[in-house]
Amino acid sequence: MKAWIPLTLVFALGTAAHSQATCTYPHSPDAPPDGATATKDQMIAAKHDFDRYNNEMNAYLDCIKLEMDSATPKDIAKLSGDEKKKAEEHQKVLTQKNNAAVDELQANVGRFNEQLKIFKAKNKPS
């Protein structure tokens, strides 16, 4: 029975390492076109690029969430002091990755939405 404990630990760590390796940070889109001078086609192309980025970033955030869930020990009370500290540090790093990704996503989408608002105001039918 004791042989299962190390095997379970190896499997759990392997799964966490695998999930970490599969979380691919998406490439940010180029700066949105200037809404005051952009054409409709440029704004549509930028919208598609920002939609792609938003979807990829949400997939990345889902992956980080899965990694956070798998990295959390089920019974933290059974961990040694060093193991508990490592688990807490890992959670802290994952939380920082999550928060940085959310901040970047909001900033990028905010820049696009600002230019879209300018574009719509400029092209509003009279």
C-alpha positions in Angstrom: 0.0 0.0 0.0 2.9 2.4 0.8 4.2 1.9 -2.7 1.1 3.7 -4.1 1.9 6.9 -2.3 5.1 7.7 -4.2 3.5 6.6 -7.5 0.5 8.8 -6.8 2.8 11.7 -6.1 4.8 11.2 -9.2 1.6 11.0 -11.3 0.3 14.2 -9.7 3.5 16.1 -10.2 3.7 14.8 -13.8 0.2 16.0 -14.5 1.0 19.4 -13.1 4.2 19.7 -15.1 2.3 18.6 -18.2 -0.5 21.1 -17.7 2.1 23.8 -17.1 3.8 22.9 -20.4 0.5 23.1 -22.3 -0.5 26.6 -21.1 0.6 28.7 -24.1 0.5 32.4 -23.6 -1.1 34.0 -26.7 0.5 36.6 -28.9 -0.9 40.0 -28.4 -2.5 41.6 -31.5 -0.9 44.5 -33.2 -2.0 47.9 -32.0 -5.5 48.7 -33.2 -5.9 51.0 -36.2 -6.5 54.7 -35.5 -10.3 55.0 -35.4 -10.1 58.5 -36.8 -8.4 57.4 -40.0 -9.1 53.6 -40.4 -11.2 52.1 -43.1 -14.1 49.7 -42.3 -12.0 46.8 -43.6 -9.2 47.7 -41.3 -11.5 47.8 -38.3 -13.1 44.5 -39.2 -9.7 42.9 -39.6 -8.6 44.3 -36.3 -11.9 43.0 -34.7 -11.2 39.5 -35.9 -7.6 39.7 -34.6 -8.8 40.9 -31.2 -11.5 38.3 -31.1 -8.9 35.6 -31.8 -6.7 37.0 -29.1 -9.6 37.2 -26.6 -10.4 33.5 -27.3 -6.8 32.4 -27.0 -6.3 34.4 -23.8 -9.5 32.9 -22.3 -8.2 29.4 -23.2 -4.8 30.3 -21.5 -6.7 31.5 -18.4 -8.7 28.3 -18.3 -5.4 26.3 -18.6 -3.9 28.3 -15.7 -7.0 27.6 -13.6 -6.7 23.9 -14.3 -3.1 24.0 -13.3 -3.9 25.8 -10.1 -6.6 23.2 -9.3 -4.2 20.3 -10.0 -1.3 21.9 -8.1 -3.4 22.3 -4.9 -2.7 19.4 -2.6 -5.9 17.6 -1.5 -4.7 17.4 2.1 -2.3 20.2 2.7 -2.1 19.3 6.5 -0.1 16.2 5.6 2.6 18.2 3.8 5.9 19.0 5.5 6.8 22.6 6.1 9.0 22.7 2.9 6.3 21.0 0.8 3.6 23.4 2.1 5.8 26.4 1.3 6.6 25.1 -2.2 2.9 24.5 -2.8 2.0 28.0 -1.6 4.8 29.6 -3.7 3.6 27.7 -6.8 0.0 28.9 -6.2 1.3 32.4 -5.8 3.2 32.3 -9.1 0.1 30.9 -10.9 -2.1 33.6 -9.4 0.4 36.2 -10.6 0.4 34.7 -14.1 -3.4 34.8 -14.1 -3.6 38.3 -12.9 -1.0 39.6 -15.4 -2.9 37.9 -18.2 -6.2 39.4 -17.2 -4.6 42.9 -16.9 -3.0 42.5 -20.4 -6.3 41.3 -21.9 -8.3 44.2 -20.4 -5.7 46.7 -21.6 -5.5 45.4 -25.2 -9.2 45.0 -25.6 -9.7 48.4 -24.0 -7.4 50.0 -26.6 -9.4 48.4 -29.4 -12.7 49.4 -28.0 -11.5 53.0 -27.6 -10.5 53.1 -31.3 -13.8 51.4 -32.3 -15.7 54.1 -30.5 -13.8 56.8 -32.3 -14.4 55.0 -35.6 -18.1 54.7 -35.0 -18.4 58.3 -34.0 -16.6 59.4 -37.2 -18.7 57.2 -39.4 -22.1 57.8 -37.8 -24.8 58.4 -40.3 -26.0 62.0 -40.3 
